[in-house]
């Protein structure tokens, strides 16, 4: 599954769980310690046909991607859009 998210350097990088995100002068957000989640949206999958219109939460521990999960309406209400 490919999940688009806007955090760290946003120059079309492809990350996997376990990867460390990068930072640049064009980065979105700022480095943080500890565990947190950032909203993202899944892309249409040409292999399995998944076309989910919902959001996911990409999970981080510092700059390392540690997982993702489906976001609930309650989750999405916690973000300052």
C-alpha positions in Angstrom: 0.0 0.0 0.0 1.2 3.5 -0.8 0.2 6.3 1.6 0.8 9.9 0.7 1.7 12.1 3.7 3.2 15.6 4.1 5.8 15.5 6.8 9.6 15.8 6.5 11.1 16.4 3.1 8.2 16.2 0.6 10.1 15.5 -2.6 8.4 12.3 -3.7 10.4 10.0 -1.6 9.3 6.4 -1.3 9.6 5.2 2.3 8.9 1.8 3.9 8.1 0.9 7.5 11.5 1.1 9.3 12.9 3.9 7.1 14.0 7.2 8.5 12.5 10.2 6.9 14.7 13.0 5.6 14.6 16.8 6.3 15.4 19.7 4.0 14.7 23.5 3.8 11.4 22.5 2.0 10.3 20.1 4.7 6.8 20.1 6.2 6.7 20.1 10.0 9.7 19.7 12.2 11.6 16.8 13.8 9.9 15.5 17.0 10.9 13.1 19.7 8.8 10.2 20.7 5.8 8.4 19.1 3.2 10.3 17.1 1.0 9.9 14.0 0.6 12.0 10.9 -2.5 11.8 8.6 -2.1 10.4 5.1 -4.2 9.0 2.3 -3.8 5.7 0.5 -3.3 5.8 -3.3 -5.3 3.6 -5.6 -3.6 0.2 -6.0 -3.4 -1.2 -9.5 -2.4 -4.7 -8.2 -5.4 -5.3 -5.8 -7.8 -2.6 -6.8 -7.9 -0.9 -3.4 -9.4 2.6 -3.8 -10.0 3.7 -0.2 -11.3 7.2 0.1 -10.6 7.3 3.8 -7.4 8.4 5.7 -4.6 6.5 7.3 -2.3 7.5 10.2 1.4 7.0 9.5 3.0 6.2 12.8 6.5 7.5 13.8 9.0 7.1 16.6 11.1 10.2 16.1 12.1 10.2 12.4 11.5 6.5 11.9 8.3 5.2 10.3 7.1 2.4 12.5 3.7 1.5 11.0 0.3 2.8 9.8 -3.3 2.2 10.6 -6.7 3.2 9.3 -7.9 6.6 10.8 -11.2 6.9 12.5 -13.4 10.1 12.4 -12.4 10.8 15.9 -8.7 10.5 15.0 -9.1 13.0 12.2 -10.9 15.5 14.4 -7.7 15.8 16.5 -5.7 17.4 13.7 -5.6 21.1 13.0 -6.3 21.3 9.3 
